[in-house]
Amino acid sequence: MTAARSVPADGYPSPPEPGLTAEEVVARAERIAATLVDRQAETEQRGYYGLDTHNEFLSAGLYRLLVPRRYGGYEFGLGTYLRVVSALARGCPSTAWMYTFGAAHAHIAGSLFDESAQDELFAGGDFICPATVAPVGFAERAEDGGWIIDGVFGYSSGSPYATHFIGHTLVAGADDEPPAPMMFVVPRDQWQRLDDWGAQLGLKGSGSHSVKIEKAHIPANFALPGTHMGLTTVESGTVGRELHGNALYGGGVLSMVQFQLGALAVGMASGALDAFAELMRTRKTIFPPITLRAEDPDYQLHYGEAAGRIAAAQAALADAARQWTQAAENGPATFTREVDLRLSMISREAVRGSWSAVSEHLFPTAGSSSVRAGARIERVWRDMSTLHSHAGVSIFLASVANRELAKLVFDVAS
C-alpha cells in the first residue's frame, strides 16, 4: 500500500497531508519510538505519556490512521495500523498501550454508529477514544429520547488526551426479560478522568485511569441498544461499510480489538530483544571461557530462539491482518463469527510466542543486574505480565473463545 484510499465526499475536509503514505507513517512511528526508550521511567511516574509526545502523534497523523477519509482521516489499512502499534511498543510499552486503546476505536465509531453521529464524533479530525467492555450500571431514557448515563468505568486506557469515551451499560428488559447491553459514546466535556492509575505491576504509564460519568445526557444516535463490542457480528453488513465505501469499516470488531494485544506483545518483546542484543555486545560471560556473550554458544542459542519466536509472532499477526482484510473485502457474509474468533486466536498465539521469548529466554539469562527496577528488560517483563491480566487475554482468548468456536464448528447449542 502506498497511499490512503479516498472516498469522494463533497464538503468534507482533506487529511492534513493528502499524499502521506503508509510506509512513511510507519517510519514516523519508528523514529518517535526511538526517543521513547529513555523516557519510560518518566512516563511511568506521570502515569501517561507527555504532552510533547501527544503533540508529536498529532503532527505525525497517528490519531487519524483509522479515521474515515471523509472526515479528514487517512483510512490506512489494518496492517499499517498494527505495524505502528508494534513500533511504538518496541520503544515504550506503556506509551503504545495508551496510544492504541485511544486511537483504535475510530474503527468502532466509523463502523457502527450512524452517519449523523459520525458527523459529530469526527468533526475534529483527530479522534482519541478509550473504551471499556464491562457493562456498568443502567442507562435511563431521557425525555427527548436520548439517554442518561451514569457510572465509573475503570481501565479506560488512553483517557488523558481523549476526545471521547466509549462504554457499555445495561438497559432494563421488558417484563421478565433480562437486561440488555448497550454501547454508547460520550464527548470529553461530559466525563471526568480520575487520578487512580499507576500502582499496578506494569504498564504504569498507560493512562488507564477510570472515567467517571455523572448523569450525562447523550442523544439517541450516540447509543446502540443491544450492542456489545465483543459480541457484535458484521455478517449483515455495517453502517460504516456503506457510508465510507471501504471494507475497512465492515470487518470483524472482535478480532480488530484482539489484534492490538498481539501487536503490543510483538513490539514489547522486540524491545526486550534489542536490550538483550546490547548486553550480548557489551557483557562478558561469568564462567570460562570468558568472552563476550555474543561469542558464547549458549547466549547465541537464547538470542536465536527468542528472535525466531518473535519473528513468527510478527508474521502470524501480519497474515491475520491480511486475512481480516480479505474477508472484509469479500463481503459481509464472509466475515462470520467463526472467522472473527479464528482470527482473534492468531493474535492470542502472537501474544504467547512473544511472551515465551521473553519469559523463557531473554529475562532469565539477561543477568540480575539487567532486571533491576527500571532496567529495560525488567520493565518489559512487568509490562507483559500485566498484559496477561487483561480480560481479553486471560479470560476471553484463553477459554471463552475456544469453547465458542468449537460450538460453532460442531453446531452445538449454547
N, C-alpha and C positions, 0 to 999 in steps of 0.2 A: 504494500500500500504506500502510495507516495503523496496523496492529498486527501483532504476530508471530502466526504460525499456531500453534495449540495442538493437540497430540495428547494426549488424556487418558491418564494413566498413574498409577494409584493408587500411592501410596508414594514417588513421586518429587518432588523439590522444585520449587517455582515459581522463575522467574528473580527476581533481586533487585528488579526493577521490572516487574511484570507488565503494566503499562499503557504501557510505553515504546514509542514509535512509531519507524518508520524515519526519518521526517523529523527527529525530534529527535536521533537518533543521528548523522545526517549533520551537523546543526548543531553538535553537540558536537565532532565531529572538526574542523570548520572553526574553531571557537573555539580548540581546542587548537593547531591548525596555526599560527594567527596568532602564538602565543607561541614557536613553534619557530624562526622565521626568524632571530632574533638569537642563537640558541643553536647554530647549525650548527657554528661553529668548535669550541666546547666539546665537542659530540657527536663530531666527527671526532677530536679529541685523545684523548678517552676510548676511542673505538672502538665505542661503543654509546650509546643514549640513556640519560638519567639515571634514577635510581630514582624521582624525583618525577614524571617523565613516565610511567614504568611505572605508578605508583600512580594517575595521572590516567586512564590507559587502563583500569585495573581499575575505578575508580569510575564511569567512563562506560559500562562494559559492553562495551568494544570487543573484549575477548578472548572474548566469549560470542556474538558475532553469528552464527556458523555452528555453534555447539554445539547439539546436539539439544535440543528443548524438554523432553523427559522427564528430562534431566539438568541442568536449571536454565539452559539456554541460551535464546536468543531466536529462533533459526531464521529470521532475516531472510533475504530472498532474495539471490540473487547480485548483482542490480543495486545494491541498497543497499550491499552489502559493497564493491563496486568503487568506488562513489562515496566511501566513507570512505577507501579507499586513495589515490585521486586527491587528495582534500582534504588528507590528511597529507603527501603528496609535494609538494604546492604549497608547504607550509611548510618541510619538510626532507626531501629525498630519502632520505638515509640512515635517518632515523627510520621513514619509510614502508616502506622496503625491509625493515628488520629486523622491523617490526610484521607486515607481510603474510605474510612467509615463516615467521613463527611462528604467527600466528593462523589462517591459511587451511587448515592441514592438519587442522583439526577436521572439515573436509568429507571428507577422505580417510578419517579414522578412523571417522566417522559413516556412511560409505557402504560400506566394505569389510570392516571387522572384525566378528566375530560379537557377539551380544548379551552373552555373558559377558565378552568382552574390553572392550566399550564400558562395561559396568558399572564396571569398574576404571579405565579410561582417563579417563572423565569424572566420576569420583567427586568431584573438587574443584571442578567447575563451570567455572572458568576453565581453558582449555586452550591452552598455548603449546608448539608442537612444530615445531622446524626439521626439514627433510627434505632428503635428497640422493638423487640418482637413479643416480649412478655406483656399480656394484657393487664392494664392497671385500672381498677375502679370500674365505674359505669358511666356511660355518656347519657345526657338528658337532652331531649328535644327542646329547642328554643321556640319561642312563639312565631318567629319568622320562617320556621322550617329548618333552620340551621341546628347546630349542636353546641352544648355546653360541656367542656372538657375540664376535668379536674384530676390531679394526682401528681405523684413524684415518680419519675421514670429514671431508674438507675442505669449506669453504664452507657451513657449517651456519648460515645466516642466521637470527637470532632466538635463538641459544643462550644469551645472558647471563641471561635471565629464564625460560628454558624449564622446562616441567614434564615433557616427554618428548622423545624423538628418534625420527624415522622414517628408516630407511636401507635400503639394498639390499645384498645379498651374493649369493654363489653357493652352490649345493648340488651336490655331485658327482653326475653322472649314472650310471645303471646301465650296466654293461658298457662298450660303446664309445660310449654316448650323451654328447653334450656337456653341460657343467654348465648348470644351470637357474637363473634368477634367483629370489630370494626377498626379499620385502619384510617388514620387521619393525619393531616399536616397542619402545623401551626406556625405562623410567622414569628420571627425573633422577638418582636416587641410584645408578645403575649406569653412569654415564659422567662423564668429566672434560672440561671446556672448556679447550682450550689457548690460551695467550696468543700467538697468531700472526696477528692481524689488524691492519690499519691502514697497511700500507706500499704499498697499491695506489694507482693514479692517482686513483680516485674511490670513492664510497660507503665512505669510510674509517670512517664511524660506523655501519655497517650491522650490526655484531655478527655478522659472517660468519666466526667462528672455527671451528677444527677441533674435532671431537668425538672423544675417544679412549675406546674401549671395550675393556676388558681382561677377556677370558673371562667376560663377563656371561652369566648364566643367565636365560633367559626361558621362560615357559610356552608350550606348543604354540599356544594361542589368540592369542598375541602375534606370530605369524609366519604369513605367507601364501606358502607354497612355490608357485613357478610364476607369481608375480605381480610385475610391474614397473609402476611408476606411469605411465610413458609409453606402455605397450603395453596397459594394461587396457581392455577393452571392457565395455559395460554392456547389450548387446543381450539378454542372457539374464536381466536383472534384477540387482539388488544386494540384499545383506543389509539395508542401510540403508533402502532404499525400503519394504521390507516391515515392518521394525521400527518405523520412525517414521511411516509413512503419509504421507510427504511426498516429492514428486518431486525436491526439492532434493537428496536423497541418492540419486537414481537417474540423474543426468545424467553426461555425459562427464567423466572425470577429467582427461584430457589438456587439453582446452580450458579447463577451470577453472583449471588451473595457468598456462596461457599468458595468460589474461586478466589476470592480475596484472601481467605485464610491460607490457601495454598501459595499464592503469590507472596504473602508476607513471610511464610515459613521458608520458601526458597531464598528470598532476599536475606533473611536473618542468618540462615546457615552459610550463605555466600560470604557474609561479613565475618563470620567466625572463621571460615576457611582463609580469608585474607589475613586475619590476625595470626592464624596458625602458620601461614606461609612466612610471615615476617619472623616468627620465632624460629622457623626452620633455617632462615638465612643468618640469624644473629646469635642463637643459643647453641651451646655445645652439649653433648651427651654427658651423663653423670658417670656411667660405667665405661671402662676401657673397651675398645679403643676410643680415646677421647677425640671427638671430631665434631664438626658442625652437624646439626640434626639433618640438614639437607643431604648429607653424605651417608647417613645411617640407614641401613636397610629397614629397620623397624619403623622409624619415623616416615620413611618413604612409603611403607605399606599403609600406615594410618592415613597419611595425606591422600594417597591414591584412592583408598577405599571411600573416604569421605567425599572426595571430588567426584567420584563416579556416582555415588548416591544422589548428590546434589544435582548433577547434570541430568540424571534420569528423572528426578522430580521435576526439573525445569522443562524437560522435553515432554513429559506427560501432561503438564499443565498447558503448555503451548498447543499440544494436539487437542486437548479438551476444549480449548478456546476455538480452535478450528472446527471441531465437531459441532460446538454450540452454534457457531455462525452458519455452518452448512445446514443444520437442522432448521434454524430460523429462516434461512433463505428458501428452504424447500416448502415452506408454508406452515400455517398454524397446526394443521392436523398431524404434521410430522413430529412436532415437539410435544410428545406425550409426557405424562407424569413419570413413566418408566424411564424415558430418555433423560429427563431432568434429574432423576435420582442417580442414574448410572454416571452421568457427568459429574455430579456432586461427589461421588465416590472416588473419582480420579483425583479430585482436589484433596480428599482425605488421604490418599496414598502419597500425594506430593508432600503433605504435612508429615506423614510417618517417615518417609525416606529422608527428608531434611532433618528431622529430629534425630533419627538414628545416626546420621552422620556426625551430629554434634555430641549427642549423649554417649555414643559408643566409641568414638574415635578422637574427636577434637578436644572435648572438655577433659576426659580422663588422662590424656597424655600431654597436655599443654604444660603441666607443671604447676605446683601450688602457688608460685609467685605470679602466675599468669591468670589465676582465678580469684585473686583478691577482689574485694569490693571495688567496683568501678573499672576493673580491667575489662577489655572489650569482650573477650570470650566469656568471662563471668556474667557480663550483662546480657549477652545473647542467651546464655543458658537460663538466666532468670526470666527473660522475656519469652522465650519459647516454652518454658514451664508454665508460665501464666497463660500463654495462648491455649494450652491444653485445658485450662479451666473454663474456656469459652463453651457455652452450651452447644454451639454448633458442632464443635469438635468432640467434646467429652460425652455428649448425650445423643444428639441427633445423628451425626455421622457414624458414631461408634455402635449404635444399637438400633435406634428407631428406623433409620433409612434402610438398614439391612432387612428388617422384618417387612417393611412396607414394600420393598422391591420384590421380595420372594412372594408375597401375597398377590402382587400384580402379575407376576410371571406365571404363577400356578392357579390364578383365578380363585383365590381363597377369600371368602368373605371375612370382613373385619369382625 
